[in-house]
Amino acid sequence: MEKILEILENIRPDVDFQKETKLIDDGVLDSFDIISIVSEFNDAFDIDISVEELEPDNFNSVSAMYELIQKLQNR
């Protein structure tokens, strides 16, 4: 979880990721942010986030991102 927060804060230091639960729904993150996040997550966690997994629900909160990463690492 710490690594996820570190990556997110490097990409968008202006966002309080621990409090936000609707990062996509409220427009806090845009498509360029998501591309950066996916790239960083793929490298940091040795996973491959596919197009099918680019759903708002997977990126609305830090806990949702954590669950996605855990799921992909367990494949």
mmJSON file of the N, C-alpha and C atoms, coordinates in Angstrom:
{"data_MODEL":{"atom_site":{
"group_PDB":["ATOM","ATOM","ATOM","ATOM","ATOM","ATOM","ATOM","ATOM","ATOM","ATOM","ATOM","ATOM","ATOM","ATOM","ATOM","ATOM","ATOM","ATOM","ATOM","ATOM","ATOM","ATOM","ATOM","ATOM","ATOM","ATOM","ATOM","ATOM","ATOM","ATOM","ATOM","ATOM","ATOM","ATOM","ATOM","ATOM","ATOM","ATOM","ATOM","ATOM","ATOM","ATOM","ATOM","ATOM","ATOM","ATOM","ATOM","ATOM","ATOM","ATOM","ATOM","ATOM","ATOM","ATOM","ATOM","ATOM","ATOM","ATOM","ATOM","ATOM","ATOM","ATOM","ATOM","ATOM","ATOM","ATOM","ATOM","ATOM","ATOM","ATOM","ATOM","ATOM","ATOM","ATOM","ATOM","ATOM","ATOM","ATOM","ATOM","ATOM","ATOM","ATOM","ATOM","ATOM","ATOM","ATOM","ATOM","ATOM","ATOM","ATOM","ATOM","ATOM","ATOM","ATOM","ATOM","ATOM","ATOM","ATOM","ATOM","ATOM","ATOM","ATOM","ATOM","ATOM","ATOM","ATOM","ATOM","ATOM","ATOM","ATOM","ATOM","ATOM","ATOM","ATOM","ATOM","ATOM","ATOM","ATOM","ATOM","ATOM","ATOM","ATOM","ATOM","ATOM","ATOM","ATOM","ATOM","ATOM","ATOM","ATOM","ATOM","ATOM","ATOM","ATOM","ATOM","ATOM","ATOM","ATOM","ATOM","ATOM","ATOM","ATOM","ATOM","ATOM","ATOM","ATOM","ATOM","ATOM","ATOM","ATOM","ATOM","ATOM","ATOM","ATOM","ATOM","ATOM","ATOM","ATOM","ATOM","ATOM","ATOM","ATOM","ATOM","ATOM","ATOM","ATOM","ATOM","ATOM","ATOM","ATOM","ATOM","ATOM","ATOM","ATOM","ATOM","ATOM","ATOM","ATOM","ATOM","ATOM","ATOM","ATOM","ATOM","ATOM","ATOM","ATOM","ATOM","ATOM","ATOM","ATOM","ATOM","ATOM","ATOM","ATOM","ATOM","ATOM","ATOM","ATOM","ATOM","ATOM","ATOM","ATOM","ATOM","ATOM","ATOM","ATOM","ATOM","ATOM","ATOM","ATOM","ATOM","ATOM","ATOM","ATOM","ATOM","ATOM","ATOM","ATOM","ATOM","ATOM","ATOM","ATOM","ATOM","ATOM","ATOM"],
"id":[1,2,3,4,5,6,7,8,9,10,11,12,13,14,15,16,17,18,19,20,21,22,23,24,25,26,27,28,29,30,31,32,33,34,35,36,37,38,39,40,41,42,43,44,45,46,47,48,49,50,51,52,53,54,55,56,57,58,59,60,61,62,63,64,65,66,67,68,69,70,71,72,73,74,75,76,77,78,79,80,81,82,83,84,85,86,87,88,89,90,91,92,93,94,95,96,97,98,99,100,101,102,103,104,105,106,107,108,109,110,111,112,113,114,115,116,117,118,119,120,121,122,123,124,125,126,127,128,129,130,131,132,133,134,135,136,137,138,139,140,141,142,143,144,145,146,147,148,149,150,151,152,153,154,155,156,157,158,159,160,161,162,163,164,165,166,167,168,169,170,171,172,173,174,175,176,177,178,179,180,181,182,183,184,185,186,187,188,189,190,191,192,193,194,195,196,197,198,199,200,201,202,203,204,205,206,207,208,209,210,211,212,213,214,215,216,217,218,219,220,221,222,223,224,225],
"type_symbol":["N","C","C","N","C","C","N","C","C","N","C","C","N","C","C","N","C","C","N","C","C","N","C","C","N","C","C","N","C","C","N","C","C","N","C","C","N","C","C","N","C","C","N","C","C","N","C","C","N","C","C","N","C","C","N","C","C","N","C","C","N","C","C","N","C","C","N","C","C","N","C","C","N","C","C","N","C","C","N","C","C","N","C","C","N","C","C","N","C","C","N","C","C","N","C","C","N","C","C","N","C","C","N","C","C","N","C","C","N","C","C","N","C","C","N","C","C","N","C","C","N","C","C","N","C","C","N","C","C","N","C","C","N","C","C","N","C","C","N","C","C","N","C","C","N","C","C","N","C","C","N","C","C","N","C","C","N","C","C","N","C","C","N","C","C","N","C","C","N","C","C","N","C","C","N","C","C","N","C","C","N","C","C","N","C","C","N","C","C","N","C","C","N","C","C","N","C","C","N","C","C","N","C","C","N","C","C","N","C","C","N","C","C","N","C","C","N","C","C","N","C","C","N","C","C"],
"label_atom_id":["N","CA","C","N","CA","C","N","CA","C","N","CA","C","N","CA","C","N","CA","C","N","CA","C","N","CA","C","N","CA","C","N","CA","C","N","CA","C","N","CA","C","N","CA","C","N","CA","C","N","CA","C","N","CA","C","N","CA","C","N","CA","C","N","CA","C","N","CA","C","N","CA","C","N","CA","C","N","CA","C","N","CA","C","N","CA","C","N","CA","C","N","CA","C","N","CA","C","N","CA","C","N","CA","C","N","CA","C","N","CA","C","N","CA","C","N","CA","C","N","CA","C","N","CA","C","N","CA","C","N","CA","C","N","CA","C","N","CA","C","N","CA","C","N","CA","C","N","CA","C","N","CA","C","N","CA","C","N","CA","C","N","CA","C","N","CA","C","N","CA","C","N","CA","C","N","CA","C","N","CA","C","N","CA","C","N","CA","C","N","CA","C","N","CA","C","N","CA","C","N","CA","C","N","CA","C","N","CA","C","N","CA","C","N","CA","C","N","CA","C","N","CA","C","N","CA","C","N","CA","C","N","CA","C","N","CA","C","N","CA","C","N","CA","C","N","CA","C","N","CA","C","N","CA","C","N","CA","C","N","CA","C"],
"label_alt_id":[null,null,null,null,null,null,null,null,null,null,null,null,null,null,null,null,null,null,null,null,null,null,null,null,null,null,null,null,null,null,null,null,null,null,null,null,null,null,null,null,null,null,null,null,null,null,null,null,null,null,null,null,null,null,null,null,null,null,null,null,null,null,null,null,null,null,null,null,null,null,null,null,null,null,null,null,null,null,null,null,null,null,null,null,null,null,null,null,null,null,null,null,null,null,null,null,null,null,null,null,null,null,null,null,null,null,null,null,null,null,null,null,null,null,null,null,null,null,null,null,null,null,null,null,null,null,null,null,null,null,null,null,null,null,null,null,null,null,null,null,null,null,null,null,null,null,null,null,null,null,null,null,null,null,null,null,null,null,null,null,null,null,null,null,null,null,null,null,null,null,null,null,null,null,null,null,null,null,null,null,null,null,null,null,null,null,null,null,null,null,null,null,null,null,null,null,null,null,null,null,null,null,null,null,null,null,null,null,null,null,null,null,null,null,null,null,null,null,null,null,null,null,null,null,null],
"label_comp_id":["MET","MET","MET","GLU","GLU","GLU","LYS","LYS","LYS","ILE","ILE","ILE","LEU","LEU","LEU","GLU","GLU","GLU","ILE","ILE","ILE","LEU","LEU","LEU","GLU","GLU","GLU","ASN","ASN","ASN","ILE","ILE","ILE","ARG","ARG","ARG","PRO","PRO","PRO","ASP","ASP","ASP","VAL","VAL","VAL","ASP","ASP","ASP","PHE","PHE","PHE","GLN","GLN","GLN","LYS","LYS","LYS","GLU","GLU","GLU","THR","THR","THR","LYS","LYS","LYS","LEU","LEU","LEU","ILE","ILE","ILE","ASP","ASP","ASP","ASP","ASP","ASP","GLY","GLY","GLY","VAL","VAL","VAL","LEU","LEU","LEU","ASP","ASP","ASP","SER","SER","SER","PHE","PHE","PHE","ASP","ASP","ASP","ILE","ILE","ILE","ILE","ILE","ILE","SER","SER","SER","ILE","ILE","ILE","VAL","VAL","VAL","SER","SER","SER","GLU","GLU","GLU","PHE","PHE","PHE","ASN","ASN","ASN","ASP","ASP","ASP","ALA","ALA","ALA","PHE","PHE","PHE","ASP","ASP","ASP","ILE","ILE","ILE","ASP","ASP","ASP","ILE","ILE","ILE","SER","SER","SER","VAL","VAL","VAL","GLU","GLU","GLU","GLU","GLU","GLU","LEU","LEU","LEU","GLU","GLU","GLU","PRO","PRO","PRO","ASP","ASP","ASP","ASN","ASN","ASN","PHE","PHE","PHE","ASN","ASN","ASN","SER","SER","SER","VAL","VAL","VAL","SER","SER","SER","ALA","ALA","ALA","MET","MET","MET","TYR","TYR","TYR","GLU","GLU","GLU","LEU","LEU","LEU","ILE","ILE","ILE","GLN","GLN","GLN","LYS","LYS","LYS","LEU","LEU","LEU","GLN","GLN","GLN","ASN","ASN","ASN","ARG","ARG","ARG"],
"label_asym_id":["A","A","A","A","A","A","A","A","A","A","A","A","A","A","A","A","A","A","A","A","A","A","A","A","A","A","A","A","A","A","A","A","A","A","A","A","A","A","A","A","A","A","A","A","A","A","A","A","A","A","A","A","A","A","A","A","A","A","A","A","A","A","A","A","A","A","A","A","A","A","A","A","A","A","A","A","A","A","A","A","A","A","A","A","A","A","A","A","A","A","A","A","A","A","A","A","A","A","A","A","A","A","A","A","A","A","A","A","A","A","A","A","A","A","A","A","A","A","A","A","A","A","A","A","A","A","A","A","A","A","A","A","A","A","A","A","A","A","A","A","A","A","A","A","A","A","A","A","A","A","A","A","A","A","A","A","A","A","A","A","A","A","A","A","A","A","A","A","A","A","A","A","A","A","A","A","A","A","A","A","A","A","A","A","A","A","A","A","A","A","A","A","A","A","A","A","A","A","A","A","A","A","A","A","A","A","A","A","A","A","A","A","A","A","A","A","A","A","A","A","A","A","A","A","A"],
"label_entity_id":["1","1","1","1","1","1","1","1","1","1","1","1","1","1","1","1","1","1","1","1","1","1","1","1","1","1","1","1","1","1","1","1","1","1","1","1","1","1","1","1","1","1","1","1","1","1","1","1","1","1","1","1","1","1","1","1","1","1","1","1","1","1","1","1","1","1","1","1","1","1","1","1","1","1","1","1","1","1","1","1","1","1","1","1","1","1","1","1","1","1","1","1","1","1","1","1","1","1","1","1","1","1","1","1","1","1","1","1","1","1","1","1","1","1","1","1","1","1","1","1","1","1","1","1","1","1","1","1","1","1","1","1","1","1","1","1","1","1","1","1","1","1","1","1","1","1","1","1","1","1","1","1","1","1","1","1","1","1","1","1","1","1","1","1","1","1","1","1","1","1","1","1","1","1","1","1","1","1","1","1","1","1","1","1","1","1","1","1","1","1","1","1","1","1","1","1","1","1","1","1","1","1","1","1","1","1","1","1","1","1","1","1","1","1","1","1","1","1","1","1","1","1","1","1","1"],
"label_seq_id":[1,1,1,2,2,2,3,3,3,4,4,4,5,5,5,6,6,6,7,7,7,8,8,8,9,9,9,10,10,10,11,11,11,12,12,12,13,13,13,14,14,14,15,15,15,16,16,16,17,17,17,18,18,18,19,19,19,20,20,20,21,21,21,22,22,22,23,23,23,24,24,24,25,25,25,26,26,26,27,27,27,28,28,28,29,29,29,30,30,30,31,31,31,32,32,32,33,33,33,34,34,34,35,35,35,36,36,36,37,37,37,38,38,38,39,39,39,40,40,40,41,41,41,42,42,42,43,43,43,44,44,44,45,45,45,46,46,46,47,47,47,48,48,48,49,49,49,50,50,50,51,51,51,52,52,52,53,53,53,54,54,54,55,55,55,56,56,56,57,57,57,58,58,58,59,59,59,60,60,60,61,61,61,62,62,62,63,63,63,64,64,64,65,65,65,66,66,66,67,67,67,68,68,68,69,69,69,70,70,70,71,71,71,72,72,72,73,73,73,74,74,74,75,75,75],
"pdbx_PDB_ins_code":[null,null,null,null,null,null,null,null,null,null,null,null,null,null,null,null,null,null,null,null,null,null,null,null,null,null,null,null,null,null,null,null,null,null,null,null,null,null,null,null,null,null,null,null,null,null,null,null,null,null,null,null,null,null,null,null,null,null,null,null,null,null,null,null,null,null,null,null,null,null,null,null,null,null,null,null,null,null,null,null,null,null,null,null,null,null,null,null,null,null,null,null,null,null,null,null,null,null,null,null,null,null,null,null,null,null,null,null,null,null,null,null,null,null,null,null,null,null,null,null,null,null,null,null,null,null,null,null,null,null,null,null,null,null,null,null,null,null,null,null,null,null,null,null,null,null,null,null,null,null,null,null,null,null,null,null,null,null,null,null,null,null,null,null,null,null,null,null,null,null,null,null,null,null,null,null,null,null,null,null,null,null,null,null,null,null,null,null,null,null,null,null,null,null,null,null,null,null,null,null,null,null,null,null,null,null,null,null,null,null,null,null,null,null,null,null,null,null,null,null,null,null,null,null,null],
"Cartn_x":[0.823,0.0,0.865,1.977,2.865,3.425,3.808,4.368,3.319,2.082,1.002,0.853,0.801,0.664,1.846,3.029,4.228,4.138,3.731,3.593,2.537,1.387,0.298,0.695,1.374,1.772,2.847,3.665,4.652,3.975,2.891,2.179,1.295,0.567,-0.336,-0.166,0.868,1.117,0.026,-0.839,-1.897,-3.141,-3.182,-4.372,-4.134,-5.123,-5.065,-5.681,-4.84,-5.309,-5.906,-5.538,-6.072,-7.52,-7.938,-9.305,-10.244,-9.726,-10.566,-11.056,-12.35,-12.923,-13.607,-13.559,-14.157,-13.2,-11.987,-10.946,-11.338,-12.001,-12.416,-13.775,-14.734,-16.1,-16.157,-15.312,-15.307,-14.332,-13.663,-12.761,-11.442,-11.065,-9.797,-8.63,-8.749,-7.727,-8.259,-7.397,-7.792,-7.106,-7.352,-6.83,-5.303,-4.67,-3.208,-2.661,-3.35,-2.95,-3.05,-4.13,-4.337,-3.256,-2.894,-1.824,-0.522,-0.209,1.008,0.94,-0.196,-0.369,-0.224,-0.895,-0.821,0.62,1.313,2.715,3.578,3.423,4.202,3.855,2.569,2.143,2.693,2.619,3.131,4.607,5.386,6.817,7.1,6.456,6.753,6.315,5.199,4.636,4.753,5.433,5.628,4.299,3.36,2.049,1.77,0.655,0.24,-1.247,-1.537,-2.927,-3.455,-4.463,-5.001,-6.089,-6.476,-7.516,-8.819,-9.125,-10.357,-10.396,-9.231,-9.16,-9.153,-9.197,-9.2,-10.615,-11.252,-12.596,-12.497,-13.412,-13.382,-13.355,-14.106,-14.147,-12.775,-11.886,-10.546,-9.609,-10.0,-9.111,-9.766,-10.941,-11.646,-11.023,-10.296,-9.692,-8.397,-7.604,-6.358,-6.652,-7.687,-8.003,-8.431,-9.139,-9.519,-8.282,-7.339,-6.093,-5.297,-5.269,-4.578,-5.186,-6.512,-7.187,-6.87,-6.846,-6.517,-5.1,-4.161,-2.771,-2.657,-3.309,-3.271,-3.827,-4.94,-5.571,-4.62,-3.974,-3.078,-1.803,-1.332,-0.132,-0.398,-1.644,-1.997,-2.371,-2.312,-2.643,-1.518],
"Cartn_y":[-1.202,0.0,1.264,1.223,2.388,2.717,1.694,1.896,2.505,2.066,2.626,4.115,4.462,5.866,6.696,6.13,6.84,7.14,6.16,6.342,7.407,7.288,8.239,9.66,9.803,11.137,11.745,10.912,11.423,11.927,11.27,11.663,12.879,12.866,13.973,14.357,15.137,15.516,16.402,16.951,17.844,17.117,15.79,15.01,14.242,14.245,13.449,12.085,11.162,9.857,9.013,9.275,8.485,8.86,10.047,10.48,10.331,10.47,10.429,9.006,8.891,7.586,7.585,8.729,8.829,9.577,9.06,9.727,9.888,8.887,8.945,9.631,9.17,9.696,11.203,11.735,13.168,13.94,13.264,13.942,14.396,13.798,14.157,13.693,12.485,11.952,11.981,12.379,12.361,11.194,11.074,9.925,9.905,11.064,11.1,10.606,10.953,10.447,8.925,8.396,6.937,6.238,6.79,6.194,6.158,7.245,7.3,6.294,6.228,5.311,3.863,3.517,2.139,1.772,2.66,2.41,2.194,3.066,2.946,1.666,1.335,0.108,-1.124,-1.136,-2.279,-2.519,-1.445,-1.563,-1.925,-1.23,-1.399,-2.756,-3.269,-4.495,-5.694,-5.506,-6.581,-7.218,-6.355,-6.811,-6.227,-6.637,-6.105,-5.763,-4.488,-4.041,-3.926,-4.734,-4.769,-3.718,-3.53,-2.561,-2.898,-4.188,-4.606,-4.157,-3.984,-3.602,-2.086,-1.332,0.132,0.655,0.137,0.556,1.577,2.535,3.521,2.876,1.8,1.142,0.697,0.364,-0.097,1.045,2.282,3.423,4.547,4.307,5.339,5.612,4.63,4.803,4.01,4.33,3.604,2.141,1.884,0.491,-0.298,0.334,-0.349,-0.667,0.251,0.007,-1.117,-1.111,-2.166,-3.53,-3.616,-4.881,-5.342,-4.409,-4.752,-5.311,-4.655,-5.108,-6.496,-6.698,-8.001,-9.089,-8.799,-9.766,-10.129,-9.131,-9.379,-10.103,-9.835,-10.514,-11.979,-12.306,-13.683,-14.533,-13.956,-14.733,-15.656],
"Cartn_z":[0.0,0.0,0.0,0.741,0.785,-0.592,-1.332,-2.673,-3.603,-3.483,-4.301,-4.0,-2.729,-2.342,-2.821,-2.738,-3.196,-4.685,-5.461,-6.916,-7.206,-6.557,-6.798,-6.417,-5.295,-4.842,-5.736,-6.365,-7.319,-8.585,-8.982,-10.196,-9.939,-8.805,-8.462,-6.997,-6.678,-5.284,-4.678,-5.506,-5.034,-4.537,-4.658,-4.307,-3.009,-2.134,-0.905,-1.203,-1.639,-2.094,-0.976,0.255,1.357,1.686,1.315,1.605,0.411,-0.784,-1.985,-2.271,-2.571,-2.904,-4.267,-4.94,-6.276,-7.201,-7.291,-8.075,-9.539,-10.086,-11.493,-11.605,-10.794,-10.877,-10.662,-9.785,-9.512,-10.403,-11.326,-12.251,-11.638,-10.507,-9.86,-10.731,-11.276,-12.183,-13.609,-14.548,-15.951,-16.666,-17.939,-18.697,-18.724,-18.735,-18.729,-17.395,-16.306,-14.991,-14.956,-15.497,-15.484,-16.292,-17.43,-18.247,-17.451,-16.771,-15.951,-14.809,-14.146,-13.018,-13.472,-14.562,-15.075,-15.417,-16.083,-16.45,-15.211,-14.226,-12.986,-12.226,-12.139,-11.452,-12.157,-13.483,-14.247,-13.936,-13.903,-13.636,-12.175,-11.255,-9.836,-9.29,-9.802,-9.238,-10.179,-11.307,-12.285,-12.678,-13.064,-13.514,-14.891,-15.477,-16.772,-16.685,-16.5,-16.422,-17.847,-18.162,-19.523,-19.713,-20.952,-21.299,-20.57,-20.442,-19.77,-18.312,-17.711,-16.302,-16.089,-17.17,-17.072,-16.845,-15.812,-15.445,-14.31,-14.269,-13.179,-11.792,-11.604,-10.291,-9.809,-10.724,-10.352,-9.964,-10.248,-10.008,-9.205,-8.642,-7.878,-6.52,-5.985,-4.666,-4.579,-3.582,-3.359,-3.042,-2.257,-1.915,-3.142,-4.072,-5.314,-6.155,-6.205,-6.939,-6.282,-4.965,-4.212,-4.53,-4.527,-4.843,-6.259,-7.202,-8.587,-8.679,-8.029,-8.058,-7.425,-6.295,-5.622,-6.538,-7.187,-8.092,-9.234,-9.82,-10.946,-10.522,-9.315,-8.838,-8.529,-8.225,-7.877,-9.074,-10.249,-11.463,-11.826],
"occupancy":[1.0,1.0,1.0,1.0,1.0,1.0,1.0,1.0,1.0,1.0,1.0,1.0,1.0,1.0,1.0,1.0,1.0,1.0,1.0,1.0,1.0,1.0,1.0,1.0,1.0,1.0,1.0,1.0,1.0,1.0,1.0,1.0,1.0,1.0,1.0,1.0,1.0,1.0,1.0,1.0,1.0,1.0,1.0,1.0,1.0,1.0,1.0,1.0,1.0,1.0,1.0,1.0,1.0,1.0,1.0,1.0,1.0,1.0,1.0,1.0,1.0,1.0,1.0,1.0,1.0,1.0,1.0,1.0,1.0,1.0,1.0,1.0,1.0,1.0,1.0,1.0,1.0,1.0,1.0,1.0,1.0,1.0,1.0,1.0,1.0,1.0,1.0,1.0,1.0,1.0,1.0,1.0,1.0,1.0,1.0,1.0,1.0,1.0,1.0,1.0,1.0,1.0,1.0,1.0,1.0,1.0,1.0,1.0,1.0,1.0,1.0,1.0,1.0,1.0,1.0,1.0,1.0,1.0,1.0,1.0,1.0,1.0,1.0,1.0,1.0,1.0,1.0,1.0,1.0,1.0,1.0,1.0,1.0,1.0,1.0,1.0,1.0,1.0,1.0,1.0,1.0,1.0,1.0,1.0,1.0,1.0,1.0,1.0,1.0,1.0,1.0,1.0,1.0,1.0,1.0,1.0,1.0,1.0,1.0,1.0,1.0,1.0,1.0,1.0,1.0,1.0,1.0,1.0,1.0,1.0,1.0,1.0,1.0,1.0,1.0,1.0,1.0,1.0,1.0,1.0,1.0,1.0,1.0,1.0,1.0,1.0,1.0,1.0,1.0,1.0,1.0,1.0,1.0,1.0,1.0,1.0,1.0,1.0,1.0,1.0,1.0,1.0,1.0,1.0,1.0,1.0,1.0,1.0,1.0,1.0,1.0,1.0,1.0,1.0,1.0,1.0,1.0,1.0,1.0,1.0,1.0,1.0,1.0,1.0,1.0],
"B_iso_or_equiv":[0.0,0.0,0.0,0.0,0.0,0.0,0.0,0.0,0.0,0.0,0.0,0.0,0.0,0.0,0.0,0.0,0.0,0.0,0.0,0.0,0.0,0.0,0.0,0.0,0.0,0.0,0.0,0.0,0.0,0.0,0.0,0.0,0.0,0.0,0.0,0.0,0.0,0.0,0.0,0.0,0.0,0.0,0.0,0.0,0.0,0.0,0.0,0.0,0.0,0.0,0.0,0.0,0.0,0.0,0.0,0.0,0.0,0.0,0.0,0.0,0.0,0.0,0.0,0.0,0.0,0.0,0.0,0.0,0.0,0.0,0.0,0.0,0.0,0.0,0.0,0.0,0.0,0.0,0.0,0.0,0.0,0.0,0.0,0.0,0.0,0.0,0.0,0.0,0.0,0.0,0.0,0.0,0.0,0.0,0.0,0.0,0.0,0.0,0.0,0.0,0.0,0.0,0.0,0.0,0.0,0.0,0.0,0.0,0.0,0.0,0.0,0.0,0.0,0.0,0.0,0.0,0.0,0.0,0.0,0.0,0.0,0.0,0.0,0.0,0.0,0.0,0.0,0.0,0.0,0.0,0.0,0.0,0.0,0.0,0.0,0.0,0.0,0.0,0.0,0.0,0.0,0.0,0.0,0.0,0.0,0.0,0.0,0.0,0.0,0.0,0.0,0.0,0.0,0.0,0.0,0.0,0.0,0.0,0.0,0.0,0.0,0.0,0.0,0.0,0.0,0.0,0.0,0.0,0.0,0.0,0.0,0.0,0.0,0.0,0.0,0.0,0.0,0.0,0.0,0.0,0.0,0.0,0.0,0.0,0.0,0.0,0.0,0.0,0.0,0.0,0.0,0.0,0.0,0.0,0.0,0.0,0.0,0.0,0.0,0.0,0.0,0.0,0.0,0.0,0.0,0.0,0.0,0.0,0.0,0.0,0.0,0.0,0.0,0.0,0.0,0.0,0.0,0.0,0.0,0.0,0.0,0.0,0.0,0.0,0.0],
"pdbx_formal_charge":[null,null,null,null,null,null,null,null,null,null,null,null,null,null,null,null,null,null,null,null,null,null,null,null,null,null,null,null,null,null,null,null,null,null,null,null,null,null,null,null,null,null,null,null,null,null,null,null,null,null,null,null,null,null,null,null,null,null,null,null,null,null,null,null,null,null,null,null,null,null,null,null,null,null,null,null,null,null,null,null,null,null,null,null,null,null,null,null,null,null,null,null,null,null,null,null,null,null,null,null,null,null,null,null,null,null,null,null,null,null,null,null,null,null,null,null,null,null,null,null,null,null,null,null,null,null,null,null,null,null,null,null,null,null,null,null,null,null,null,null,null,null,null,null,null,null,null,null,null,null,null,null,null,null,null,null,null,null,null,null,null,null,null,null,null,null,null,null,null,null,null,null,null,null,null,null,null,null,null,null,null,null,null,null,null,null,null,null,null,null,null,null,null,null,null,null,null,null,null,null,null,null,null,null,null,null,null,null,null,null,null,null,null,null,null,null,null,null,null,null,null,null,null,null,null],
"auth_seq_id":[1,1,1,2,2,2,3,3,3,4,4,4,5,5,5,6,6,6,7,7,7,8,8,8,9,9,9,10,10,10,11,11,11,12,12,12,13,13,13,14,14,14,15,15,15,16,16,16,17,17,17,18,18,18,19,19,19,20,20,20,21,21,21,22,22,22,23,23,23,24,24,24,25,25,25,26,26,26,27,27,27,28,28,28,29,29,29,30,30,30,31,31,31,32,32,32,33,33,33,34,34,34,35,35,35,36,36,36,37,37,37,38,38,38,39,39,39,40,40,40,41,41,41,42,42,42,43,43,43,44,44,44,45,45,45,46,46,46,47,47,47,48,48,48,49,49,49,50,50,50,51,51,51,52,52,52,53,53,53,54,54,54,55,55,55,56,56,56,57,57,57,58,58,58,59,59,59,60,60,60,61,61,61,62,62,62,63,63,63,64,64,64,65,65,65,66,66,66,67,67,67,68,68,68,69,69,69,70,70,70,71,71,71,72,72,72,73,73,73,74,74,74,75,75,75],
"auth_comp_id":["MET","MET","MET","GLU","GLU","GLU","LYS","LYS","LYS","ILE","ILE","ILE","LEU","LEU","LEU","GLU","GLU","GLU","ILE","ILE","ILE","LEU","LEU","LEU","GLU","GLU","GLU","ASN","ASN","ASN","ILE","ILE","ILE","ARG","ARG","ARG","PRO","PRO","PRO","ASP","ASP","ASP","VAL","VAL","VAL","ASP","ASP","ASP","PHE","PHE","PHE","GLN","GLN","GLN","LYS","LYS","LYS","GLU","GLU","GLU","THR","THR","THR","LYS","LYS","LYS","LEU","LEU","LEU","ILE","ILE","ILE","ASP","ASP","ASP","ASP","ASP","ASP","GLY","GLY","GLY","VAL","VAL","VAL","LEU","LEU","LEU","ASP","ASP","ASP","SER","SER","SER","PHE","PHE","PHE","ASP","ASP","ASP","ILE","ILE","ILE","ILE","ILE","ILE","SER","SER","SER","ILE","ILE","ILE","VAL","VAL","VAL","SER","SER","SER","GLU","GLU","GLU","PHE","PHE","PHE","ASN","ASN","ASN","ASP","ASP","ASP","ALA","ALA","ALA","PHE","PHE","PHE","ASP","ASP","ASP","ILE","ILE","ILE","ASP","ASP","ASP","ILE","ILE","ILE","SER","SER","SER","VAL","VAL","VAL","GLU","GLU","GLU","GLU","GLU","GLU","LEU","LEU","LEU","GLU","GLU","GLU","PRO","PRO","PRO","ASP","ASP","ASP","ASN","ASN","ASN","PHE","PHE","PHE","ASN","ASN","ASN","SER","SER","SER","VAL","VAL","VAL","SER","SER","SER","ALA","ALA","ALA","MET","MET","MET","TYR","TYR","TYR","GLU","GLU","GLU","LEU","LEU","LEU","ILE","ILE","ILE","GLN","GLN","GLN","LYS","LYS","LYS","LEU","LEU","LEU","GLN","GLN","GLN","ASN","ASN","ASN","ARG","ARG","ARG"],
"auth_asym_id":["A","A","A","A","A","A","A","A","A","A","A","A","A","A","A","A","A","A","A","A","A","A","A","A","A","A","A","A","A","A","A","A","A","A","A","A","A","A","A","A","A","A","A","A","A","A","A","A","A","A","A","A","A","A","A","A","A","A","A","A","A","A","A","A","A","A","A","A","A","A","A","A","A","A","A","A","A","A","A","A","A","A","A","A","A","A","A","A","A","A","A","A","A","A","A","A","A","A","A","A","A","A","A","A","A","A","A","A","A","A","A","A","A","A","A","A","A","A","A","A","A","A","A","A","A","A","A","A","A","A","A","A","A","A","A","A","A","A","A","A","A","A","A","A","A","A","A","A","A","A","A","A","A","A","A","A","A","A","A","A","A","A","A","A","A","A","A","A","A","A","A","A","A","A","A","A","A","A","A","A","A","A","A","A","A","A","A","A","A","A","A","A","A","A","A","A","A","A","A","A","A","A","A","A","A","A","A","A","A","A","A","A","A","A","A","A","A","A","A","A","A","A","A","A","A"],
"auth_atom_id":["N","CA","C","N","CA","C","N","CA","C","N","CA","C","N","CA","C","N","CA","C","N","CA","C","N","CA","C","N","CA","C","N","CA","C","N","CA","C","N","CA","C","N","CA","C","N","CA","C","N","CA","C","N","CA","C","N","CA","C","N","CA","C","N","CA","C","N","CA","C","N","CA","C","N","CA","C","N","CA","C","N","CA","C","N","CA","C","N","CA","C","N","CA","C","N","CA","C","N","CA","C","N","CA","C","N","CA","C","N","CA","C","N","CA","C","N","CA","C","N","CA","C","N","CA","C","N","CA","C","N","CA","C","N","CA","C","N","CA","C","N","CA","C","N","CA","C","N","CA","C","N","CA","C","N","CA","C","N","CA","C","N","CA","C","N","CA","C","N","CA","C","N","CA","C","N","CA","C","N","CA","C","N","CA","C","N","CA","C","N","CA","C","N","CA","C","N","CA","C","N","CA","C","N","CA","C","N","CA","C","N","CA","C","N","CA","C","N","CA","C","N","CA","C","N","CA","C","N","CA","C","N","CA","C","N","CA","C","N","CA","C","N","CA","C","N","CA","C","N","CA","C","N","CA","C","N","CA","C","N","CA","C"],
"pdbx_PDB_model_num":[1,1,1,1,1,1,1,1,1,1,1,1,1,1,1,1,1,1,1,1,1,1,1,1,1,1,1,1,1,1,1,1,1,1,1,1,1,1,1,1,1,1,1,1,1,1,1,1,1,1,1,1,1,1,1,1,1,1,1,1,1,1,1,1,1,1,1,1,1,1,1,1,1,1,1,1,1,1,1,1,1,1,1,1,1,1,1,1,1,1,1,1,1,1,1,1,1,1,1,1,1,1,1,1,1,1,1,1,1,1,1,1,1,1,1,1,1,1,1,1,1,1,1,1,1,1,1,1,1,1,1,1,1,1,1,1,1,1,1,1,1,1,1,1,1,1,1,1,1,1,1,1,1,1,1,1,1,1,1,1,1,1,1,1,1,1,1,1,1,1,1,1,1,1,1,1,1,1,1,1,1,1,1,1,1,1,1,1,1,1,1,1,1,1,1,1,1,1,1,1,1,1,1,1,1,1,1,1,1,1,1,1,1,1,1,1,1,1,1,1,1,1,1,1,1]
}}}
